[in-house]
Amino acid sequence: MEDRKIIENLRTQINTYFVGKEAVVKDVLTCLLAGGHVLIEDVPGVGKTTLARTLAKAVDCSFARIQFTPDTLPTDVIGLSVYNMKTGEFEFKQGAIMHQMILADEINRTSPKTQAALLEAMAEGQVSVDGTIYPLPQPFMVIATQNPVEFLGTYPLPEAQMDRFMMQLGIGYPVADEELHMAQNFLKDVKIEEAGPVCSAQEIVALKERVKSVHVSDAVLGYAQEIIDATRHENRFVMGASPRAFLSLVAASRAHAFLCGEDFVRPDDVKAVAVQVLRHRLILTSDAKIGKEDTDSIIKGLVVKVKIPME
């Protein structure tokens, strides 16, 4: 199946069950093809779980949902070695992470120690248990959800964990027509279980490889780096974006260009993903918070100030 057909089928299938949020769907597909992970922060009940389950079914990937609670242990996530008395050897009992699509639900309701269990998996596509490395199945993607930090019973994610996510997204409430459409699907008993795959996991892996052939010129690389550098000189942020943020911005821009049917990255591709890639990596200073500054608005302002390269 040709690339454009796969992408359009994916969009159509996901939008059938996850109604009215085409921009969010495009961002999630951008992360998938760029090999990244997504953090969705929003109030309960706006469709975070629906999005993750529908994506897993559409690409025919194994799916696991980890419902994080204060007593969730790292071994619940990555697995553990269990002694087999019959064989006299330790056997690896895999955790929920050993799937292709992971929904890390309410990740900020568990302890930092358990949150940290995801770091190696997200960064390197593997887990280590008792000195043995276990590679994760491909494609591998974590879609984590968290409640807004002011909610009771939440543990703020550490900066190292936040930096592992390529994008942070919000879903928001649907408009009236979209919400009515959801109700009609509910009354018709339309279920996600009825959703079938529109492509295989192997085709997604192949698409990810083809994304790497999208050309990124030195001028566009410089443009992206200047945006990153601008965050480091912005006094309303505690610290600027990291080198990993720069690489994530480049990777997301390339995947965005691919989704748009282009074989090279334009400055517009960088601009299209900059806020989603950077917003969760930048912390406002106390004065900025008191002044009710908005991270997204600051990033947009910085992007506007950076000169667009003329090629």
KEKEVO-782631 format. One record per residue (C-alpha): residue number from 1; x negated, y, z negated. Coordinates in steps of 0.2 Angstrom, whole numbers, plus 2048, in hexadecimal, padded with zeros to 3 digits. Each point is the difference from the previous one (the first is absolute). Layout:
<nodes>
{NUM,{X,Y,Z}}
...
</nodes>
This chain:
<nodes>
{1,{800,800,800}}
{2,{7F9,811,805}}
{3,{7FB,80C,7F2}}
{4,{80D,80D,803}}
{5,{80E,7F3,800}}
{6,{7FA,7F9,7EF}}
{7,{7FF,811,7F8}}
{8,{812,805,807}}
{9,{807,7F0,7FA}}
{10,{7F8,802,7EF}}
{11,{808,812,7FE}}
{12,{811,7FA,806}}
{13,{800,7F1,7F4}}
{14,{7FB,80A,7F1}}
{15,{80B,80E,803}}
{16,{80F,7F5,802}}
{17,{7FE,7FB,7ED}}
{18,{7F7,80F,7FA}}
{19,{80C,80D,806}}
{20,{7FB,812,804}}
{21,{7EE,802,7FB}}
{22,{7F7,7FE,811}}
{23,{7F2,80B,7FA}}
{24,{7FC,7F5,7F1}}
{25,{801,7F1,80B}}
{26,{7F3,807,80C}}
{27,{7F4,805,7F2}}
{28,{802,7EE,7F9}}
{29,{7FC,7F8,811}}
{30,{7F1,80D,802}}
{31,{7F9,7F9,7EF}}
{32,{803,7EE,806}}
{33,{7F7,802,810}}
{34,{7F2,80A,7F8}}
{35,{7FD,7F2,7F3}}
{36,{806,80B,7F1}}
{37,{80C,7FF,7F2}}
{38,{80F,80B,7FB}}
{39,{805,807,7F0}}
{40,{813,806,7FF}}
{41,{805,80B,7F2}}
{42,{812,804,7FE}}
{43,{80F,7FD,7F5}}
{44,{808,7EF,7FF}}
{45,{80D,7FB,80C}}
{46,{7FA,808,810}}
{47,{7FA,7F1,80A}}
{48,{7EE,7FD,7FB}}
{49,{803,7ED,7FE}}
{50,{80B,7FF,810}}
{51,{7F2,808,80A}}
{52,{7F2,7F4,7FA}}
{53,{80B,7F0,803}}
{54,{806,806,811}}
{55,{7EE,803,806}}
{56,{7FA,7EF,7FA}}
{57,{80E,7F7,809}}
{58,{7FE,80A,810}}
{59,{7EE,7FB,801}}
{60,{803,7EE,7FA}}
{61,{7F4,802,7F2}}
{62,{800,7F7,7EF}}
{63,{807,80C,7F3}}
{64,{7FF,801,7ED}}
{65,{808,80C,7F4}}
{66,{7F6,804,7F0}}
{67,{80C,808,7F3}}
{68,{7F4,809,7F5}}
{69,{804,802,7ED}}
{70,{7F6,805,7F1}}
{71,{7FC,7ED,7FD}}
{72,{7FB,7FC,811}}
{73,{7EE,7F8,800}}
{74,{7F2,801,80D}}
{75,{801,7ED,802}}
{76,{812,802,805}}
{77,{7FA,80A,80E}}
{78,{7F0,7F8,806}}
{79,{802,7EE,7F9}}
{80,{7F5,7F6,7F4}}
{81,{7F6,7F0,7FF}}
{82,{809,7F1,7F7}}
{83,{7F7,7F1,7F9}}
{84,{807,7F0,808}}
{85,{7FE,7F2,7F3}}
{86,{802,7F2,80E}}
{87,{7F2,806,80B}}
{88,{7F5,808,7F3}}
{89,{7FF,810,80A}}
{90,{807,812,800}}
{91,{80D,804,80D}}
{92,{805,811,807}}
{93,{812,804,7FD}}
{94,{803,80F,80C}}
{95,{809,80F,7FA}}
{96,{80D,80A,809}}
{97,{7F2,80A,809}}
{98,{7FC,7F2,80C}}
{99,{80D,805,80C}}
{100,{800,80B,810}}
{101,{80D,80E,7FA}}
{102,{800,805,7EE}}
{103,{80D,80A,7F8}}
{104,{7F8,807,7F0}}
{105,{810,806,7F8}}
{106,{7FF,80E,7F3}}
{107,{7ED,7FE,7FF}}
{108,{7FF,80E,7F3}}
{109,{80A,7F6,7F3}}
{110,{7F2,7F4,7FD}}
{111,{7EF,803,7F7}}
{112,{7F1,807,808}}
{113,{7F7,7EF,7FE}}
{114,{80D,7F8,80B}}
{115,{800,80E,80C}}
{116,{7EE,7FE,802}}
{117,{803,7ED,806}}
{118,{805,807,810}}
{119,{7F0,80A,804}}
{120,{7F6,7F3,808}}
{121,{80E,7F9,80A}}
{122,{805,810,807}}
{123,{7EE,806,804}}
{124,{7F8,7F0,806}}
{125,{80E,7F4,804}}
{126,{7FB,7F3,7F4}}
{127,{801,7FB,7ED}}
{128,{7F3,7F9,7F5}}
{129,{804,7F4,7F2}}
{130,{7F3,7F8,7F5}}
{131,{7F2,804,80D}}
{132,{809,7F9,80F}}
{133,{806,80B,80E}}
{134,{811,7FD,808}}
{135,{804,809,810}}
{136,{811,807,802}}
{137,{80B,7FB,80F}}
{138,{801,80D,80E}}
{139,{808,80C,804}}
{140,{800,805,7EE}}
{141,{809,80F,7F9}}
{142,{806,807,7EF}}
{143,{80F,80B,800}}
{144,{800,806,7EE}}
{145,{80F,80A,7F8}}
{146,{7FF,80B,7F1}}
{147,{80C,80A,7F6}}
{148,{7FD,813,7FE}}
{149,{7F3,802,7F3}}
{150,{80B,809,7F4}}
{151,{80B,7F1,7FE}}
{152,{7FF,7F6,7F0}}
{153,{7F5,7F1,7FE}}
{154,{7F4,804,80E}}
{155,{7ED,7FF,801}}
{156,{7F8,80D,80C}}
{157,{7F6,7F7,80D}}
{158,{7ED,804,7FE}}
{159,{7F8,809,80E}}
{160,{7F6,7F1,806}}
{161,{811,7F7,803}}
{162,{808,80E,808}}
{163,{7F1,802,80C}}
{164,{803,7EE,806}}
{165,{811,805,808}}
{166,{7FF,807,812}}
{167,{810,80A,7FE}}
{168,{80C,805,7F3}}
{169,{812,802,806}}
{170,{811,806,7F9}}
{171,{810,7F9,807}}
{172,{80C,80D,7F9}}
{173,{813,7FF,801}}
{174,{809,7FC,810}}
{175,{80B,80D,809}}
{176,{813,7FD,7FF}}
{177,{801,7F7,811}}
{178,{7F2,7F5,7FC}}
{179,{807,7FC,7EF}}
{180,{811,7FC,807}}
{181,{7F7,7F4,80D}}
{182,{7F8,7F7,7F1}}
{183,{812,7FE,7F8}}
{184,{807,7F9,810}}
{185,{7F1,7F3,801}}
{186,{804,7FC,7EE}}
{187,{812,7FD,804}}
{188,{7FC,7F5,80F}}
{189,{7F5,7F6,7F5}}
{190,{7F0,804,80A}}
{191,{7F2,7F8,7F7}}
{192,{7ED,801,802}}
{193,{7FF,7ED,800}}
{194,{808,801,811}}
{195,{7F2,80A,807}}
{196,{7F5,7F5,80B}}
{197,{7EE,803,806}}
{198,{7FD,80B,810}}
{199,{7ED,7FB,801}}
{200,{7F4,7F5,7F7}}
{201,{7F3,803,7F3}}
{202,{7F2,7FC,80D}}
{203,{807,80D,80C}}
{204,{7FF,80D,7F2}}
{205,{7ED,7FB,7FD}}
{206,{7FE,802,813}}
{207,{808,811,800}}
{208,{7F4,805,7F1}}
{209,{7F1,7FB,80B}}
{210,{807,80B,80F}}
{211,{802,80F,7F4}}
{212,{7ED,7FF,7FE}}
{213,{7FE,804,812}}
{214,{808,811,7FF}}
{215,{7F3,80D,803}}
{216,{7FC,80D,7F3}}
{217,{7F5,80E,807}}
{218,{7F3,809,7F6}}
{219,{80A,810,801}}
{220,{80F,7F7,7F8}}
{221,{7F5,7F8,7F3}}
{222,{7F9,811,7FC}}
{223,{812,807,7FF}}
{224,{805,7F2,7F3}}
{225,{7F0,803,7F6}}
{226,{804,813,7FF}}
{227,{811,7FC,7F9}}
{228,{7F8,7F5,7F3}}
{229,{7F3,80D,7FC}}
{230,{80D,80D,7FE}}
{231,{808,7F6,7F2}}
{232,{7EF,800,7F7}}
{233,{7FF,813,800}}
{234,{812,803,7FB}}
{235,{800,806,7EE}}
{236,{812,7FA,7FD}}
{237,{7FA,7EE,800}}
{238,{7F6,7F8,7F2}}
{239,{7F5,7F8,80D}}
{240,{801,7FE,813}}
{241,{803,7F1,80B}}
{242,{7F4,7F1,7FF}}
{243,{7F6,7F9,80F}}
{244,{80C,7F1,7FF}}
{245,{80E,80D,803}}
{246,{7F7,806,80F}}
{247,{7FE,7EE,807}}
{248,{813,7FD,7FD}}
{249,{804,810,809}}
{250,{7F7,7FB,80F}}
{251,{807,7EE,800}}
{252,{812,807,7FD}}
{253,{7FE,80C,80E}}
{254,{7FA,7F3,80C}}
{255,{80E,7F4,7FC}}
{256,{80C,80F,802}}
{257,{7F9,803,811}}
{258,{802,7EE,805}}
{259,{813,800,7FA}}
{260,{802,80F,80B}}
{261,{7F9,7F7,80F}}
{262,{7F0,80A,801}}
{263,{7EF,7F8,803}}
{264,{7F7,80F,7F7}}
{265,{803,80A,7F0}}
{266,{805,812,802}}
{267,{800,80D,7F2}}
{268,{813,7FE,7FF}}
{269,{7FE,7EE,7FA}}
{270,{7F5,806,7F2}}
{271,{80C,80E,7FB}}
{272,{80F,7F3,801}}
{273,{7F8,7F5,7F2}}
{274,{7F6,80C,7F6}}
{275,{80D,804,7F2}}
{276,{804,7ED,7FE}}
{277,{7EE,7FB,7FF}}
{278,{7FA,80E,7F4}}
{279,{80E,804,7F4}}
{280,{7FD,7F2,7F4}}
{281,{7EE,803,7FF}}
{282,{800,812,7FB}}
{283,{804,806,7EE}}
{284,{806,811,7FD}}
{285,{7F7,80A,7F2}}
{286,{809,806,7F1}}
{287,{802,811,806}}
{288,{807,7FA,811}}
{289,{80D,7F5,7F6}}
{290,{805,80F,7F5}}
{291,{802,80A,810}}
{292,{80B,7F2,807}}
{293,{7F5,7FE,80F}}
{294,{804,7F1,80C}}
{295,{7F3,7F5,806}}
{296,{808,7FD,811}}
{297,{801,812,803}}
{298,{7EE,803,7FC}}
{299,{7FB,7F2,80B}}
{300,{80A,807,80F}}
{301,{7F9,811,7FD}}
{302,{7EE,7F9,800}}
{303,{804,7F7,811}}
{304,{806,80F,808}}
{305,{7F1,80A,7FB}}
{306,{7F4,7F3,808}}
{307,{7FC,805,812}}
{308,{806,7F3,80D}}
{309,{7F2,7FA,80B}}
{310,{801,805,812}}
{311,{7FB,7F1,80B}}
</nodes>
